Amino acid sequence: MKTWKNLNKPPVVVALFQIKYAATGIKLNDFLKYDTQIKHIFPIRRDSIQLGIDLGNSSIPLGISKISGTSDAKIGSYVYFSVDQKTKLEISENTITYMDERPYQGWDSFKEFSIKILMILSEVLNNIEIIRTSIRFINRFTFDNFDYPQDYFKTLISSSKESELPYPLRQYGFRLLMDIPHSDIYSIVNQNVENVRNNLYIYTFDIDVLDRQHIFFDIETLKANMEYLRDVKNEIFFNNITQKTLDLCN
């Protein structure tokens, strides 16, 4: 496990942790036994409904008309929220996702909270095969001037001649997909800058790190896995920002 710099003003606006698993033998309503415990942390629950409609051989004419068909509605996931809706837990038959939009309190706090959730659900999850783990961190920076992107970031897309952009540029973005050598990990990185008004630029640096390694549910194994995902995420983050950007985070 590597040692990373602590930022006094981290640019994280969204932090997310997810596990995806083979749902053999698990039903969604198995998780309802933990509803009271979960609501101590996330007091609000909303059920996400999945709806399918079979029209059979019926055709849909233009205009307003009555049609007949067979509907199949079921609960697709349980979605829990904090009172301020800044934190969210979504449980489906094959994924558990925790998302935090509160001011970022650091990796240790985020990891501890993620593991706390899994421990509540551990009786149902015990012995399941996890087929993917992932973390996603959305970072956002605000700049008064962005005439020279290379002053702030090392991964850039630019034109070789100024004349190739004949009009003022308001927004641009690009997406990178990276395979991490000697592992089952890959990362999806999205970078986007938008000139929202004169002298105000919003730069979004979105890092999603996913591990396709199959592991059996075990809290200590997941803790170690999260640390490895964090190392990859931080390598991408710190290798892309310049000292000038780093100074803005302290």
C-alpha positions in Angstrom: 0.0 0.0 0.0 1.4 3.3 -1.1 1.5 6.6 0.9 -0.3 9.5 -0.8 -0.4 13.2 -0.2 -3.3 14.5 1.8 -5.0 17.5 0.2 -6.3 20.2 2.4 -8.9 21.2 -0.2 -9.7 17.9 -2.1 -11.6 18.6 -5.4 -13.8 15.5 -5.0 -17.5 16.2 -5.5 -18.6 12.6 -5.9 -17.1 9.4 -4.4 -18.6 6.0 -5.3 -18.0 2.3 -4.4 -19.7 -0.6 -6.1 -19.6 -4.4 -6.0 -21.2 -6.5 -8.7 -21.8 -10.2 -7.9 -23.3 -13.4 -9.3 -26.8 -13.3 -7.8 -27.1 -17.1 -7.5 -29.5 -17.9 -4.7 -30.0 -14.3 -3.7 -33.4 -12.5 -4.0 -33.8 -8.8 -3.7 -36.2 -9.0 -0.8 -33.6 -11.0 1.2 -32.1 -7.6 2.0 -35.3 -6.3 3.6 -34.3 -8.0 6.8 -31.7 -5.2 7.2 -34.1 -2.4 6.4 -34.3 -1.1 10.0 -30.5 -1.1 10.4 -29.9 0.6 7.0 -32.5 3.3 7.9 -30.4 4.3 10.9 -27.9 5.5 8.4 -30.1 6.2 5.3 -33.5 7.1 6.7 -35.3 7.5 3.3 -36.1 4.5 1.1 -37.5 4.6 -2.4 -38.2 1.5 -4.5 -37.1 1.6 -8.1 -39.7 -0.1 -10.3 -38.9 -1.9 -13.5 -41.8 -2.1 -15.9 -42.1 -4.2 -19.1 -45.1 -4.1 -21.4 -45.9 -6.8 -24.0 -48.3 -5.5 -26.7 -48.4 -8.9 -28.4 -49.5 -8.5 -32.0 -51.1 -5.2 -31.4 -49.9 -2.2 -33.5 -49.7 1.3 -32.2 -51.5 3.7 -34.5 -50.6 7.4 -34.9 -52.6 9.8 -32.7 -54.5 9.2 -29.5 -55.8 5.7 -29.2 -56.4 2.9 -26.7 -54.1 -0.1 -26.8 -54.1 -3.4 -24.8 -51.2 -5.3 -23.5 -49.6 -7.2 -20.6 -47.5 -5.4 -18.1 -44.8 -6.9 -15.8 -43.8 -4.6 -13.0 -41.4 -5.5 -10.3 -39.0 -3.8 -7.9 -35.6 -3.4 -9.5 -33.7 -2.0 -6.6 -34.0 -0.5 -3.1 -32.6 3.0 -3.0 -31.8 4.5 0.4 -30.9 8.2 1.0 -29.7 10.4 3.8 -32.1 13.2 4.9 -30.1 15.7 2.8 -29.8 13.2 0.0 -26.1 13.7 -0.2 -25.4 10.0 0.4 -27.1 7.1 -1.3 -27.1 3.3 -1.1 -28.7 1.3 -3.9 -29.2 -2.4 -3.6 -30.3 -4.5 -6.6 -30.2 -8.3 -7.2 -26.6 -8.2 -8.4 -25.0 -4.9 -7.4 -24.6 -2.8 -4.3 -23.6 0.9 -4.9 -22.7 3.5 -2.3 -22.4 7.1 -3.4 -21.3 10.1 -1.4 -21.7 13.8 -2.5 -20.9 15.4 0.8 -17.7 17.4 1.2 -15.0 14.8 1.0 -13.5 13.9 4.4 -10.7 11.7 3.0 -10.1 8.1 1.9 -10.1 6.5 5.3 -13.6 7.9 6.1 -15.0 6.9 2.7 -13.5 3.4 2.9 -14.7 2.9 6.5 -18.2 3.9 5.6 -18.3 1.6 2.6 -17.1 -1.4 4.6 -19.6 -0.6 7.4 -22.4 -0.9 4.8 -21.1 -4.3 3.6 -20.8 -5.6 7.1 -24.5 -4.8 7.7 -25.4 -6.9 4.6 -22.7 -9.6 5.2 -25.1 -12.4 6.2 -26.8 -12.4 2.8 -23.6 -11.7 0.9 -21.5 -14.3 2.7 -19.9 -16.7 0.2 -21.2 -15.0 -2.9 -18.8 -14.6 -5.8 -18.0 -10.9 -6.6 -17.3 -10.5 -10.3 -16.4 -6.8 -10.3 -15.4 -4.1 -7.8 -15.1 -0.5 -8.6 -14.5 3.0 -7.2 -15.3 6.2 -9.0 -14.1 9.7 -8.0 -15.4 12.8 -9.8 -13.1 15.8 -9.2 -14.0 19.4 -10.1 -11.8 22.4 -10.4 -12.7 26.0 -11.0 -10.3 28.3 -12.9 -10.5 32.1 -13.6 -8.3 31.6 -16.6 -7.8 28.6 -18.8 -5.8 30.0 -21.8 -3.0 27.6 -21.2 -4.4 24.2 -20.2 -0.9 22.7 -19.9 -0.3 24.9 -16.8 -2.9 22.7 -15.0 -3.0 19.3 -16.6 -0.6 17.0 -18.4 -3.1 15.0 -20.5 -4.4 17.3 -23.2 -6.1 17.5 -26.5 -5.1 20.5 -28.6 -4.9 21.8 -32.2 -1.5 22.4 -33.8 -2.5 25.7 -35.2 -4.7 28.4 -33.7 -6.5 28.8 -37.1 -7.9 25.3 -36.8 -10.3 26.6 -34.2 -11.8 29.6 -36.0 -14.3 30.4 -33.3 -14.1 30.7 -29.5 -14.2 27.4 -27.8 -16.8 27.1 -25.1 -16.5 23.4 -24.1 -14.5 20.3 -24.9 -13.9 16.9 -23.4 -12.3 13.5 -24.0 -12.4 10.0 -22.7 -9.6 7.5 -22.0 -9.8 3.8 -21.4 -6.7 2.3 -19.8 -5.7 -1.3 -19.0 -3.6 -1.7 -15.9 -0.8 -4.1 -16.7 -0.5 -7.5 -14.9 -4.0 -7.2 -13.5 -7.8 -7.4 -14.3 -8.1 -3.7 -13.6 -9.0 -1.1 -16.1 -9.9 2.6 -15.8 -12.3 4.9 -17.6 -11.2 8.5 -17.4 -13.3 11.4 -18.6 -12.0 15.0 -18.7 -14.2 17.9 -19.6 -13.8 21.7 -19.4 -16.6 24.2 -19.8 -16.5 28.0 -20.0 -19.7 28.7 -18.1 -19.2 32.5 -18.3 -16.4 35.0 -18.8 -13.4 34.2 -16.6 -15.0 31.1 -15.1 -14.0 27.6 -16.3 -15.2 24.4 -14.7 -12.9 21.4 -15.2 -14.2 17.9 -14.4 -11.7 15.1 -13.9 -13.7 11.8 -13.6 -11.8 8.6 -12.7 -13.5 5.3 -12.7 -11.4 2.2 -11.7 -12.8 -1.2 -12.1 -11.5 -4.7 -11.2 -12.9 -7.7 -13.0 -11.1 -10.2 -10.8 -13.5 -12.7 -9.3 -13.3 -12.9 -5.5 -15.4 -14.4 -2.8 -17.1 -12.0 -0.4 -14.7 -11.4 2.5 -14.4 -8.1 4.4 -10.6 -8.2 4.7 -10.2 -9.1 1.0 -12.4 -6.2 0.0 -10.5 -3.8 2.2 -7.3 -4.8 0.4 -9.0 -4.6 -3.0 -10.2 -1.1 -2.3 -6.7 0.0 -1.4 -5.4 -1.3 -4.7 -8.1 0.5 -6.6 -7.2 3.6 -4.8 -3.6 3.3 -5.7 -4.6 3.1 -9.4 -6.9 6.1 -9.1 -4.3 8.2 -7.3 -1.6 7.3 -9.9 -3.9 8.6 -12.6 -4.9 11.7 -10.6 -1.5 12.8 -9.4 0.3 12.0 -12.7 -2.1 14.2 -14.7 -2.2 17.4 -12.6 0.7 19.9 -12.4 2.1 21.5 -9.3 0.0 24.6 -10.0 -3.1 22.6 -9.8 -1.8 20.7 -6.8 -1.2 24.1 -5.0 -4.9 24.9 -5.6 -5.8 21.9 -3.5 -3.8 23.0 -0.5 
